[in-house]
């Protein structure tokens, strides 16, 4: 089994941290993000949950009873994809080379629900 390149590990983890930090400025009713290093630091990713409804309006205070989506942002492939949702528009898997591009694509998706 080959060793992962430490420089690549560091770059991917730094990129994931930058994405996580940028997501704090996402304008949505509810947002949550967490960095995952389950596959190792060289495959760090960001898991994101967005709800288009206020938390207080969720039936029985359950996220899945709101209009929500879950996203996986891969640092090694620089891709963002939606893997679970309810009551929202589709989000096409896309490349996002910079943390700013990730924020822009997610913000555009959120804004597409507000006329």
C-alpha positions in Angstrom: 0.0 0.0 0.0 1.5 3.3 -1.0 1.8 6.3 1.3 -0.2 9.4 0.5 1.8 12.5 -0.3 1.9 14.7 2.9 1.8 17.9 0.8 -1.4 16.7 -1.0 -2.9 15.8 2.4 -2.1 19.2 3.7 -3.4 21.0 0.6 -6.7 19.1 0.6 -7.3 19.7 4.3 -6.5 23.4 4.0 -8.9 23.6 1.0 -11.7 21.9 3.0 -11.1 24.3 5.9 -11.3 27.3 3.6 -14.6 26.0 2.2 -15.9 25.4 5.7 -15.0 29.0 6.7 -16.6 30.5 3.5 -19.8 28.6 4.2 -20.4 30.7 7.3 -21.4 33.6 5.0 -24.0 31.5 3.1 -27.4 33.2 3.3 -29.9 30.5 4.1 -32.5 30.0 6.9 -30.4 27.2 8.3 -27.0 25.9 7.4 -24.6 23.4 9.0 -21.2 22.3 7.8 -18.6 19.9 9.1 -15.2 18.7 7.8 -14.9 15.0 7.5 -11.5 13.2 7.3 -13.0 9.7 7.4 -11.0 8.7 4.3 -7.8 10.4 5.7 -6.6 14.0 5.5 -5.7 13.6 1.8 -9.5 13.0 1.1 -10.9 15.6 3.5 -14.4 16.7 2.5 -17.1 19.1 3.8 -20.6 17.9 4.6 -23.2 20.6 4.3 -26.9 20.7 5.3 -29.1 23.6 4.1 -32.7 24.2 5.0 -34.8 26.8 3.3 -37.2 27.0 6.3 -36.6 28.5 9.7 -35.8 25.9 12.3 -38.8 26.9 14.4 -41.1 26.0 11.5 -39.9 22.4 11.2 -42.7 19.9 12.1 -41.7 18.2 15.4 -38.3 20.1 15.1 -37.1 17.5 12.6 -34.8 18.7 9.7 -36.2 16.1 7.3 -39.7 17.7 7.7 -38.4 20.9 6.1 -37.3 21.8 2.6 -33.7 20.7 2.9 -30.7 19.4 1.1 -27.4 17.6 2.0 -24.3 18.3 0.1 -20.9 16.6 -0.1 -18.0 18.7 -1.2 -14.9 16.7 -2.2 -11.6 18.4 -1.7 -9.5 15.9 -3.7 -11.8 16.1 -6.8 -12.9 19.7 -6.2 -16.6 18.6 -6.7 -19.8 19.5 -5.0 -22.9 17.2 -5.2 -26.3 17.0 -3.5 -27.0 13.5 -2.1 -30.2 13.9 -0.2 -33.1 16.4 -0.4 -36.8 17.0 0.1 -39.0 19.6 -1.5 -36.2 21.5 -3.3 -34.8 22.0 -6.8 -32.2 19.7 -8.1 -28.5 20.6 -7.9 -26.3 19.3 -10.6 -22.9 17.8 -9.6 -20.3 20.4 -10.4 -16.7 21.2 -10.3 -15.6 24.0 -8.0 -11.9 24.9 -8.1 -12.0 27.5 -5.3 -13.8 27.8 -2.0 -15.4 31.0 -3.4 -16.9 29.0 -6.3 -18.4 26.5 -3.9 -20.0 29.4 -1.9 -21.3 31.0 -5.1 -22.8 27.8 -6.5 -24.5 27.0 -3.2 -25.7 30.5 -2.8 -27.1 30.5 -6.3 -29.0 27.3 -5.5 -30.5 28.8 -2.4 -31.4 32.0 -4.2 -33.2 30.0 -7.0 -35.9 29.1 -4.4 -36.6 32.7 -3.5 -38.5 34.6 -6.2 
